[in-house]
Amino acid sequence: MPTKKIIKKEEEKAPKKEVAKKGLYFYAVGRRKTAIARVKIFPSDIAQNTLTINEKKFEEYFPVSRWRDLAKAPLALAGEGAKFSVEAKVYGGGISAQADAVKLGIARALVLFDKELKKALKGEKYLTRDPREVERKKFGLKKARKAPQWAKR
């Protein structure tokens, strides 16, 4: 007995710009060396780019301005109209690698928030994960590549 196939046509919807609902956040992970940053971005009308890292104030966690500027760079690129509240949990690595991991996490979360920012962020290389890692030490050598002194005769 033949059966009828029911074919449902999916309705084509016009792409809508995502509008953040109250309490909604955008989550992304950034990594650099052994540092891992888990970043949540909350779109906010009140807060003008408030950042907390490991439940500490941003300025407290990154005391050097170079690290602060590095981590905040994607938010600066998003523009003056963009208001976000950022929470990040960072662990592993050194403070400089953590700042880089936060930068990548913020950039990835901004792309989830607004797809139009992707081109600008990619152009500034904020969405590129730095692949450099520590090379392992080999046996028979003093470090990864440093060999003990060798005499021909």
C-alpha positions as CSV (number, residue, x, y, z in Angstrom):
1,M,0.0,0.0,0.0
2,P,1.6,3.3,-1.1
3,T,2.0,6.0,1.5
4,K,1.9,9.7,0.9
5,K,4.9,11.8,1.7
6,I,4.2,15.0,3.4
7,I,6.6,17.7,2.4
8,K,6.7,20.8,4.5
9,K,8.0,23.9,2.9
10,E,10.1,26.1,5.2
11,E,9.0,29.7,5.1
12,E,11.7,32.1,4.2
13,K,12.1,34.7,6.8
14,A,13.8,38.0,6.4
15,P,16.9,38.1,8.6
16,K,16.2,40.2,11.6
17,K,18.8,42.0,13.7
18,E,19.1,40.3,17.1
19,V,17.7,42.5,19.8
20,A,18.9,41.7,23.2
21,K,16.2,41.0,25.7
22,K,16.5,41.9,29.4
23,G,18.8,39.5,31.2
24,L,20.1,38.0,27.9
25,Y,23.8,37.8,27.4
26,F,26.2,36.7,24.7
27,Y,28.9,34.1,25.7
28,A,32.2,33.4,24.1
29,V,35.6,31.8,25.0
30,G,39.0,33.3,24.3
31,R,42.3,31.6,24.7
32,R,46.0,32.6,24.6
33,K,48.9,30.3,25.5
34,T,47.5,28.5,28.6
35,A,45.1,31.4,29.6
36,I,41.4,30.8,29.1
37,A,38.7,33.5,29.4
38,R,35.0,32.8,29.5
39,V,33.3,36.1,28.6
40,K,29.6,37.2,29.0
41,I,28.4,40.4,27.4
42,F,25.2,41.9,28.7
43,P,23.8,44.7,26.4
44,S,22.9,47.6,28.7
45,D,21.2,50.9,28.4
46,I,22.6,52.2,31.7
47,A,26.2,51.0,31.9
48,Q,28.8,52.4,29.6
49,N,31.2,49.5,29.1
50,T,31.6,48.3,32.7
51,L,33.9,45.3,33.0
52,T,34.5,42.9,35.8
53,I,37.2,40.2,35.7
54,N,37.0,37.3,38.2
55,E,34.6,39.5,40.2
56,K,37.2,42.3,40.6
57,K,37.1,45.7,39.0
58,F,38.8,45.8,35.6
59,E,41.3,48.4,36.7
60,E,42.1,46.3,39.8
61,Y,42.7,43.1,37.8
62,F,44.8,44.7,35.0
63,P,46.9,47.4,36.8
64,V,49.0,48.2,33.7
65,S,47.2,50.4,31.1
66,R,48.7,48.5,28.2
67,W,46.8,45.4,29.3
68,R,43.6,47.3,29.9
69,D,43.8,48.9,26.4
70,L,44.5,45.5,24.8
71,A,41.5,43.9,26.5
72,K,39.1,46.8,25.8
73,A,40.1,47.2,22.1
74,P,37.2,45.3,20.6
75,L,34.7,47.4,22.7
76,A,36.3,50.6,21.4
77,L,35.9,49.4,17.9
78,A,32.2,48.6,18.5
79,G,31.7,52.4,18.8
80,E,30.4,54.9,21.3
81,G,26.8,53.9,20.8
82,A,27.5,50.3,22.1
83,K,26.9,50.0,25.8
84,F,27.8,46.7,27.4
85,S,28.3,45.2,30.8
86,V,31.1,42.6,30.5
87,E,31.8,39.8,33.0
88,A,34.8,37.5,32.5
89,K,36.2,34.5,34.3
90,V,39.9,34.1,33.5
91,Y,42.3,31.4,34.6
92,G,45.7,30.0,33.7
93,G,48.7,31.7,32.1
94,G,50.2,35.1,32.9
95,I,48.5,38.4,33.2
96,S,49.4,39.5,29.6
97,A,48.1,36.2,28.1
98,Q,44.9,36.7,30.2
99,A,44.4,40.2,28.7
100,D,44.8,38.7,25.2
101,A,42.3,35.9,26.0
102,V,39.8,38.5,27.3
103,K,40.2,40.5,24.1
104,L,39.5,37.5,21.9
105,G,36.5,36.5,24.1
106,I,35.0,40.0,23.9
107,A,35.5,40.1,20.2
108,R,33.8,36.7,19.6
109,A,30.9,37.7,21.9
110,L,30.4,41.0,20.0
111,V,30.1,39.0,16.7
112,L,27.4,37.0,18.3
113,F,25.6,40.2,19.3
114,D,26.0,41.9,16.0
115,K,27.1,40.1,12.8
116,E,27.9,43.4,11.1
117,L,30.9,43.9,13.5
118,K,32.6,40.8,12.2
119,K,34.3,42.5,9.2
120,A,35.7,45.3,11.2
121,L,36.9,43.1,14.0
122,K,38.5,40.7,11.5
123,G,40.2,43.6,9.8
124,E,41.9,44.6,13.1
125,K,42.8,40.9,13.7
126,Y,40.7,40.8,16.9
127,L,39.1,37.5,15.9
128,T,42.4,35.7,15.2
129,R,43.5,33.2,17.8
130,D,47.3,33.5,18.4
131,P,48.5,29.9,17.8
132,R,52.0,30.3,19.5
133,E,52.5,27.9,22.4
134,V,55.5,27.0,24.5
135,E,57.6,24.3,22.8
136,R,58.2,21.2,24.9
137,K,61.6,20.4,26.4
138,K,63.4,17.4,24.7
139,F,65.4,14.9,26.5
140,G,69.2,15.2,25.9
141,L,68.8,18.9,25.6
142,K,68.9,21.6,28.4
143,K,65.8,23.4,27.1
144,A,63.5,23.1,24.1
145,R,66.4,23.7,21.6
146,K,69.4,24.6,23.7
147,A,72.0,21.8,23.5
148,P,74.8,21.1,26.0
149,Q,78.2,22.4,24.9
150,W,79.8,20.1,22.3
151,A,83.5,19.8,21.5
152,K,84.7,18.3,18.2
153,R,88.1,17.1,19.7
